[in-house]
Structures are given as structure tokens and as C-alpha cells.
Amino acid sequence: MHQLFAQEEPDSIRIVETDSMIFVRLEQVDVYPRAGRKLNYRRYTRMVEKIRKVYPFAIAAAKELEIYNQKFENAESEREKRKYVKHVEKDLFAQHEDELKRFTITEGRYLMLLIDRETGNTSYSIIKEVKGGLPAVFWQGIAKIFNNDLKEEYDPKYKHYVIEQIVLMIEQEYKQNAVKQAN
């Protein structure tokens, strides 16, 4: 015996030649990689742990960068801009130096990628814009020593899809926690 259940009205019904088609909008479904599938389970869980650690820093960095960029653009002369950059640099080191010193090389790489995800700019371009070309080249050289690349762009669809799925999972957890706290 078969049963049928009624659903909501479709968004639209279109007739193509002699056949009718129903078009319905579907909710977005997030798909996460199964642990152990095409990725070592231990490696995947370490990756999740490291991204959980650095993601809040990436969000804070994007917010701080937006605030600093507004003030930086409002500076009237190059001298004021350089003075402001030195002031901001000292403030940021004072606030975050202890936590950032404890990051591993891999966590630093994830942080650079997530900052690119949040801001839309690579670490190299941010340094070049704020400090100039020579310091950007210097820090790129230091990053290369540790097999990193400040110019690496975040690619959520192909190269960094696992990182993107982990970040979406973390964001979903943040939303669920916010709903629980609101209730």
C-alpha cells in the first residue's frame, strides 16, 4: 500500500511543449566531509581543532582591519598615515602578541587563509597596502622559509574546500549557540 502526502504549493508550474513541470525552491543543505573519507580521521580532527582556534582571530582581524582602514583613509598626509600605522602596530602587538606567539606554523597558515576569506585580501596585499612593498617582500620571504605563501588566495570551492566546510560547520555552531542563549 502506498501513501501520498500533500506538500506546500509549488513556486510555479510551467508547461513546456505538452509536459508540465513544477519548479520549487529548496532550502540550502550544507554537506560536510565524512571523517575518514579521503582524509585521515586524525588529520581531519586536528585540522578542525586548529581552525576552531584561529577562526575567532580571523573574524576579529577583519573587523579591526575595517576600522583601521577607515581611519587610515581619513589621514591627511603620508606622515600621519605612517604615524598611525606605527601606533596601530604597537596596539595590535600589545593585544595579541602572547596568543600569536603560541600558534604553530600550520595555525598561522590557516589564519592567513581565513583572514583572506573574511576580508577578500591576501596577507601580502594587506601588508603592501599598509606598510609598503619592501616590508611585504620581506615578510613574503620569511613565509617562504616556512613553506607558506602570503600571496596564496583562499579558494573555497577547490583547493581549500575542507577548510570551508569546517568554517561553515563552526559558523552553524555559533548560530545554534546564539539561539540557545536567546531562549
C-alpha positions as CSV (number, residue, x, y, z in Angstrom):
1,M,0.0,0.0,0.0
2,H,1.4,3.4,-1.0
3,Q,0.7,6.7,0.8
4,L,1.0,10.2,-0.6
5,F,1.3,13.3,1.4
6,A,0.4,16.8,0.3
7,Q,3.1,19.5,0.2
8,E,3.1,23.2,0.0
9,E,2.2,24.8,-3.2
10,P,5.0,24.9,-5.8
11,D,6.7,28.2,-6.6
12,S,5.5,27.9,-10.2
13,I,4.1,25.4,-12.8
14,R,5.4,25.8,-16.3
15,I,4.2,24.0,-19.4
16,V,7.0,23.0,-21.8
17,E,5.5,21.7,-25.1
18,T,3.0,19.2,-23.9
19,D,4.5,18.4,-20.5
20,S,4.1,20.4,-17.3
21,M,7.0,20.9,-14.9
22,I,6.9,22.0,-11.3
23,F,9.7,24.4,-10.1
24,V,10.2,24.5,-6.3
25,R,12.9,26.4,-4.4
26,L,14.8,24.2,-2.0
27,E,16.5,25.1,1.2
28,Q,20.3,25.2,1.3
29,V,21.8,22.0,2.6
30,D,25.3,22.0,3.9
31,V,27.4,18.9,3.2
32,Y,30.4,18.1,5.4
33,P,33.0,15.6,4.5
34,R,32.7,12.4,6.4
35,A,35.6,11.8,8.8
36,G,37.9,9.2,7.5
37,R,36.8,9.6,3.9
38,K,39.6,10.8,1.6
39,L,41.1,12.4,4.6
40,N,42.8,10.8,7.5
41,Y,40.5,11.0,10.5
42,R,43.3,12.0,12.9
43,R,44.5,14.7,10.5
44,Y,41.0,16.0,9.9
45,T,40.2,16.3,13.7
46,R,43.5,18.2,14.2
47,M,42.6,20.5,11.3
48,V,39.2,21.1,12.9
49,E,40.8,21.8,16.3
50,K,43.3,24.3,14.7
51,I,40.7,26.1,12.7
52,R,38.5,26.4,15.8
53,K,41.4,28.1,17.5
54,V,42.3,30.6,14.8
55,Y,38.8,31.4,13.3
56,P,37.9,33.9,16.1
57,F,41.2,35.7,15.4
58,A,40.3,36.0,11.7
59,I,36.9,37.4,12.4
60,A,38.4,39.9,14.9
61,A,41.2,40.8,12.4
62,A,38.6,41.5,9.7
63,K,36.7,43.8,12.0
64,E,39.8,45.6,13.2
65,L,41.1,46.0,9.7
66,E,37.9,47.6,8.6
67,I,38.0,50.1,11.5
68,Y,41.7,50.9,10.9
69,N,41.2,51.3,7.1
70,Q,38.5,53.9,7.7
71,K,40.9,55.9,10.0
72,F,43.8,55.3,7.6
73,E,42.0,56.7,4.6
74,N,40.9,59.8,6.6
75,A,44.5,60.7,7.5
76,E,45.5,63.8,5.6
77,S,49.2,63.4,5.0
78,E,51.6,60.5,4.4
79,R,53.4,61.4,7.6
80,E,50.1,61.0,9.6
81,K,49.4,57.7,7.9
82,R,52.9,56.3,8.8
83,K,52.5,57.5,12.3
84,Y,49.0,55.9,12.6
85,V,50.3,52.6,11.2
86,K,53.1,52.5,13.8
87,H,50.6,53.3,16.5
88,V,48.2,50.6,15.3
89,E,51.0,48.1,15.0
90,K,52.1,48.7,18.6
91,D,48.5,48.3,19.8
92,L,47.9,45.1,17.9
93,F,51.2,43.6,19.2
94,A,50.3,44.5,22.7
95,Q,46.8,42.9,22.4
96,H,47.6,39.8,20.5
97,E,51.3,39.0,20.8
98,D,51.1,36.4,23.5
99,E,48.4,34.4,21.7
100,L,50.0,34.7,18.3
101,K,53.4,33.5,19.6
102,R,51.8,30.2,20.6
103,F,50.5,29.5,17.1
104,T,52.1,26.7,15.2
105,I,53.2,27.2,11.5
106,T,50.0,25.4,10.4
107,E,47.8,27.6,12.5
108,G,49.5,30.7,11.1
109,R,48.8,29.4,7.6
110,Y,45.1,28.8,8.4
111,L,44.9,32.2,10.0
112,M,46.3,33.8,6.8
113,L,43.8,31.9,4.7
114,L,40.9,32.8,7.0
115,I,41.8,36.5,7.0
116,D,41.7,36.3,3.2
117,R,38.3,34.6,3.4
118,E,36.9,37.3,5.8
119,T,38.5,40.4,4.1
120,G,38.9,39.3,0.5
121,N,42.5,40.4,0.5
122,T,45.6,38.3,0.8
123,S,48.0,38.9,3.7
124,Y,50.6,40.1,1.2
125,S,48.3,42.7,-0.3
126,I,47.3,43.9,3.2
127,I,50.9,44.4,4.3
128,K,51.8,46.0,1.0
129,E,48.9,48.5,1.2
130,V,49.6,49.4,4.8
131,K,53.4,49.1,5.2
132,G,54.6,49.3,1.6
133,G,56.2,47.0,-0.9
134,L,59.5,46.4,0.8
135,P,58.1,45.1,4.1
136,A,55.6,42.9,2.1
137,V,58.5,41.3,0.2
138,F,60.4,40.8,3.4
139,W,57.5,39.0,5.1
140,Q,56.8,37.0,2.0
141,G,60.5,35.8,2.2
142,I,60.1,34.8,5.8
143,A,56.8,33.0,5.0
144,K,58.6,31.1,2.2
145,I,61.2,29.9,4.6
146,F,58.4,28.1,6.5
147,N,56.8,26.8,3.3
148,N,54.0,29.4,3.4
149,D,52.9,32.0,0.9
150,L,51.4,35.3,1.8
151,K,50.1,35.7,-1.7
152,E,48.0,32.5,-1.5
153,E,44.4,33.2,-2.2
154,Y,41.6,31.4,-0.4
155,D,39.8,29.1,-2.8
156,P,36.7,27.7,-1.0
157,K,35.5,25.6,-4.0
158,Y,38.6,23.6,-4.9
159,K,41.9,24.0,-3.0
160,H,40.5,24.8,0.4
161,Y,37.1,23.2,0.3
162,V,37.7,21.2,3.5
163,I,38.6,24.3,5.4
164,E,35.5,26.0,4.0
165,Q,33.3,23.1,5.2
166,I,34.9,23.3,8.7
167,V,34.3,27.0,8.9
168,L,30.7,26.6,7.8
169,M,30.3,23.9,10.5
170,I,31.8,26.3,13.1
171,E,29.5,29.2,12.0
172,Q,26.5,26.9,12.2
173,E,27.5,26.0,15.8
174,Y,27.9,29.7,16.6
175,K,24.3,30.3,15.3
176,Q,22.9,27.4,17.3
177,N,24.6,28.6,20.5
178,A,23.3,32.1,19.9
179,V,19.7,30.8,19.5
180,K,20.1,28.7,22.7
181,Q,21.4,31.7,24.6
182,A,18.5,33.8,23.3
183,N,16.0,31.3,24.6
